[in-house]
Amino acid sequence: MASVLQFSDVSVVRDANPILKSVSWSVDAAERWVILGPNGAGKTTLLQLAAAQMHPSSGHVQILDDTLGRTDVFELRPRIGFASTALARRVPREERVIDVVLTAAYSVTGRWNEAYDEIDFKRAQRVLAEWKLDSLENRRFGDLSDGEQKRVQIARSVMTDPELLLLDEPAASLDLGAREELLALLGGYASAQSAPAIIMVTHHVEEIPQGFTHALLLADGAIESAGPIDEVITSEHLTSTFGLPLVVTAEGGRFAARAA
């Protein structure tokens, strides 16, 4: 199985503070990973490394056979789909939904004077339909609900048929209905054989969609546990990671956790 991401003894230090500590981890093309851990554990930093948005202080990060520091990240980034709240903040509020998705072809936010082919428009419209957004094609991004904006972000991230898809808390701040609608769409996408490798950061096991195969637990910048999801998302491992006695249950491919 082909590896799409490889961390080898990776550390990140900022202002003498260690954020990631000697992380070694690999992701194969057919795997769908969820990353959990307390606030400040280093989850977002790990995702930014995987997105070629930053470089490690030490160690090596290999993404799609290219090593950070030895490759042109501007050529690498279009091969990676990335959806995050930070990215969404850079999207102009008046931008039409179709253009939010379409501009992914140039890795820019905000339609300007780029030239698009008819195939680009058809691709964007097909992706919008897949994520149940086709009726919102001409709406302004800033007028959408949180749930709709989250789905537009994901539609944008898959517009270019990425080889690696990164999702930073895609269900955060959503109400129950919007969350479940999004998780159902994500679960269907993750279960498709044509989907790329996926890495998703979340704070809650309830937000893990069906179809995800592996989990990584991060605490204080270090890996607590990593491997097949049913072996990692357990009461014992989550108790150790969060420093609180927790009970984990699983039903129908979904997880739940509560204090013991």
C-alpha positions as CSV (number, residue, x, y, z in Angstrom):
1,M,0.0,0.0,0.0
2,A,1.4,3.4,-1.0
3,S,2.3,5.9,1.8
4,V,1.1,9.4,1.2
5,L,2.4,10.9,4.4
6,Q,5.4,10.0,6.6
7,F,6.6,11.8,9.7
8,S,10.0,10.7,10.9
9,D,11.1,11.9,14.4
10,V,9.3,15.2,13.8
11,S,9.5,18.0,16.4
12,V,8.3,21.6,16.3
13,V,9.6,24.2,18.7
14,R,8.3,27.8,18.9
15,D,9.9,30.4,21.2
16,A,11.7,27.6,23.0
17,N,8.3,25.8,23.6
18,P,8.0,22.3,22.2
19,I,4.7,21.9,20.3
20,L,5.4,18.5,18.7
21,K,7.9,16.0,20.2
22,S,9.6,13.3,18.1
23,V,6.5,12.3,16.2
24,S,6.8,9.3,13.9
25,W,3.7,8.4,11.9
26,S,2.7,7.2,8.5
27,V,-0.6,7.3,6.5
28,D,-1.3,5.0,3.5
29,A,-3.5,5.9,0.5
30,A,-6.5,3.8,1.6
31,E,-6.5,5.0,5.2
32,R,-8.9,7.5,6.8
33,W,-7.5,8.9,10.1
34,V,-9.0,10.9,12.9
35,I,-6.8,12.8,15.3
36,L,-8.0,13.6,18.8
37,G,-6.4,15.2,21.9
38,P,-6.8,18.0,24.4
39,N,-6.5,21.7,23.5
40,G,-2.9,22.6,23.0
41,A,-1.9,19.0,22.2
42,G,-0.4,19.9,18.8
43,K,-3.2,18.7,16.5
44,T,-3.5,21.8,14.3
45,T,0.3,22.0,14.1
46,L,0.5,18.4,12.9
47,L,-2.2,19.2,10.3
48,Q,-0.3,22.3,9.1
49,L,2.8,20.2,8.5
50,A,0.8,17.6,6.6
51,A,-0.7,20.5,4.5
52,A,2.9,21.8,3.7
53,Q,1.9,25.1,5.4
54,M,4.9,25.0,7.7
55,H,8.2,23.1,8.2
56,P,9.4,21.1,11.2
57,S,12.1,22.3,13.6
58,S,13.7,18.8,13.2
59,G,13.0,15.5,11.6
60,H,11.5,14.8,8.2
61,V,8.0,15.2,6.7
62,Q,7.4,13.4,3.4
63,I,4.2,14.2,1.6
64,L,3.2,12.5,-1.6
65,D,6.8,11.4,-2.1
66,D,8.1,14.9,-1.6
67,T,10.1,16.0,1.5
68,L,9.5,19.3,3.1
69,G,12.5,21.6,2.7
70,R,13.5,19.8,-0.5
71,T,10.5,20.5,-2.7
72,D,8.5,23.4,-4.1
73,V,5.5,23.6,-1.7
74,F,3.6,25.8,-4.2
75,E,3.6,22.8,-6.6
76,L,2.8,20.3,-3.8
77,R,-0.1,22.2,-2.1
78,P,-2.6,21.9,-5.0
79,R,-2.3,18.1,-4.6
80,I,-3.6,18.4,-1.0
81,G,-7.2,19.3,-0.1
82,F,-7.4,21.4,3.1
83,A,-10.5,22.6,4.9
84,S,-10.1,24.7,8.0
85,T,-11.7,27.6,9.8
86,A,-8.6,29.7,9.3
87,L,-8.9,29.2,5.5
88,A,-12.6,30.0,5.6
89,R,-11.8,33.4,7.2
90,R,-9.8,34.3,4.1
91,V,-12.8,33.8,1.8
92,P,-14.5,37.1,0.9
93,R,-18.0,37.2,2.4
94,E,-19.4,38.4,-0.9
95,E,-17.8,35.6,-2.9
96,R,-20.4,33.4,-4.7
97,V,-20.4,29.7,-3.6
98,I,-19.5,28.5,-7.1
99,D,-16.5,30.8,-7.1
100,V,-15.4,29.7,-3.6
101,V,-15.1,26.1,-5.0
102,L,-13.9,27.1,-8.4
103,T,-10.9,29.1,-7.2
104,A,-9.4,26.0,-5.6
105,A,-8.1,25.2,-9.1
106,Y,-5.6,28.1,-8.6
107,S,-5.2,27.6,-4.8
108,V,-6.5,31.2,-4.2
109,T,-9.4,32.6,-2.2
110,G,-11.3,35.3,-4.0
111,R,-12.1,35.3,-7.7
112,W,-10.0,37.9,-9.6
113,N,-8.9,37.5,-13.3
114,E,-8.1,33.8,-13.5
115,A,-9.1,32.0,-16.6
116,Y,-11.3,28.9,-16.2
117,D,-12.4,26.3,-18.7
118,E,-15.8,24.9,-19.1
119,I,-14.6,21.7,-17.6
120,D,-13.7,23.6,-14.4
121,F,-17.2,25.0,-14.1
122,K,-18.7,21.6,-14.7
123,R,-16.4,20.0,-12.1
124,A,-17.3,22.7,-9.5
125,Q,-21.0,22.2,-10.2
126,R,-20.7,18.4,-9.8
127,V,-18.9,18.8,-6.5
128,L,-21.5,21.2,-5.2
129,A,-24.2,18.7,-6.1
130,E,-22.3,15.8,-4.4
131,W,-22.3,17.9,-1.1
132,K,-25.9,19.0,-1.5
133,L,-25.0,22.6,-2.3
134,D,-26.1,22.9,-5.9
135,S,-29.1,25.1,-4.9
136,L,-26.7,27.5,-3.2
137,E,-24.4,28.0,-6.2
138,N,-25.1,31.7,-6.6
139,R,-25.5,32.6,-2.9
140,R,-22.9,34.7,-1.1
141,F,-20.6,32.7,1.1
142,G,-21.0,35.1,4.0
143,D,-24.8,34.6,4.0
144,L,-24.7,30.9,4.5
145,S,-25.3,29.0,7.8
146,D,-22.4,27.5,9.6
147,G,-23.3,24.0,8.4
148,E,-23.5,25.3,4.8
149,Q,-20.2,27.1,5.0
150,K,-18.5,23.9,6.4
151,R,-19.8,21.9,3.4
152,V,-18.6,24.6,1.0
153,Q,-15.2,24.4,2.5
154,I,-15.1,20.6,2.0
155,A,-16.4,20.9,-1.5
156,R,-13.6,23.4,-2.2
157,S,-11.1,21.0,-0.7
158,V,-12.1,18.1,-3.0
159,M,-12.5,20.3,-6.2
160,T,-9.0,19.4,-7.5
161,D,-9.3,15.6,-6.8
162,P,-6.6,15.8,-4.1
163,E,-4.4,12.9,-3.3
164,L,-4.6,13.8,0.4
165,L,-7.5,15.4,2.2
166,L,-7.1,17.3,5.5
167,L,-10.1,18.4,7.6
168,D,-9.6,20.6,10.6
169,E,-12.6,20.3,12.9
170,P,-15.2,20.2,10.1
171,A,-18.2,19.7,12.5
172,A,-17.2,22.3,15.1
173,S,-19.9,24.7,16.2
174,L,-22.6,22.9,14.2
175,D,-26.0,22.1,15.7
176,L,-27.1,18.5,16.0
177,G,-29.0,18.4,12.7
178,A,-26.2,20.1,10.7
179,R,-23.6,17.9,12.3
180,E,-25.4,14.7,11.5
181,E,-26.0,15.8,7.9
182,L,-22.3,16.6,7.5
183,L,-21.1,13.4,9.1
184,A,-23.4,11.3,6.9
185,L,-21.9,13.0,3.8
186,L,-18.4,12.6,5.1
187,G,-19.0,9.0,6.0
188,G,-20.3,8.2,2.5
189,Y,-17.3,10.0,0.9
190,A,-14.8,8.3,3.2
191,S,-16.2,4.9,2.4
192,A,-15.8,5.3,-1.3
193,Q,-12.9,3.5,-2.9
194,S,-12.2,6.5,-5.1
195,A,-11.7,8.8,-2.1
196,P,-8.1,10.0,-1.2
197,A,-6.4,9.4,2.1
198,I,-8.2,11.5,4.7
199,I,-6.9,13.0,8.0
200,M,-9.5,14.7,10.2
201,V,-8.9,16.6,13.4
202,T,-11.8,16.7,16.0
203,H,-12.3,17.3,19.7
204,H,-15.2,14.8,20.1
205,V,-15.5,11.1,19.3
206,E,-19.1,11.7,18.5
207,E,-17.9,13.6,15.4
208,I,-16.0,10.7,13.9
209,P,-17.9,9.7,10.7
210,Q,-18.5,6.1,9.7
211,G,-15.9,4.8,7.2
212,F,-12.8,6.1,9.2
213,T,-10.3,3.3,9.7
214,H,-7.5,4.7,12.0
215,A,-7.1,7.0,14.9
216,L,-4.2,8.9,16.5
217,L,-4.4,10.3,20.0
218,L,-2.1,13.3,20.8
219,A,-1.3,14.7,24.2
220,D,1.3,17.3,25.1
221,G,2.8,17.2,21.6
222,A,3.4,13.4,21.7
223,I,1.5,10.4,20.3
224,E,-0.3,8.5,23.0
225,S,-1.7,5.9,20.7
226,A,-2.1,5.3,17.0
227,G,-3.5,2.5,14.9
228,P,-6.8,0.8,13.8
229,I,-9.7,2.9,15.1
230,D,-11.4,0.2,17.2
231,E,-8.1,-0.5,19.0
232,V,-7.4,3.2,19.7
233,I,-10.8,4.7,20.5
234,T,-11.2,2.9,23.8
235,S,-11.9,3.9,27.4
236,E,-8.4,3.1,28.5
237,H,-6.6,5.1,25.7
238,L,-8.9,8.2,26.0
239,T,-8.6,8.2,29.8
240,S,-4.9,8.4,29.4
241,T,-5.0,11.0,26.7
242,F,-7.4,13.4,28.4
243,G,-6.4,12.8,32.0
244,L,-10.0,12.0,33.0
245,P,-11.7,8.7,33.6
246,L,-13.8,8.2,30.5
247,V,-16.1,5.5,29.2
248,V,-16.3,4.9,25.5
249,T,-19.1,3.1,23.7
250,A,-19.5,2.2,20.0
251,E,-22.7,1.4,18.1
252,G,-23.3,1.2,14.3
253,G,-19.8,2.5,13.5
254,R,-20.2,5.6,15.7
255,F,-18.5,6.4,19.0
256,A,-19.6,8.2,22.2
257,A,-17.7,9.1,25.3
258,R,-18.7,10.3,28.8
259,A,-17.1,10.7,32.2
260,A,-16.9,7.5,34.2
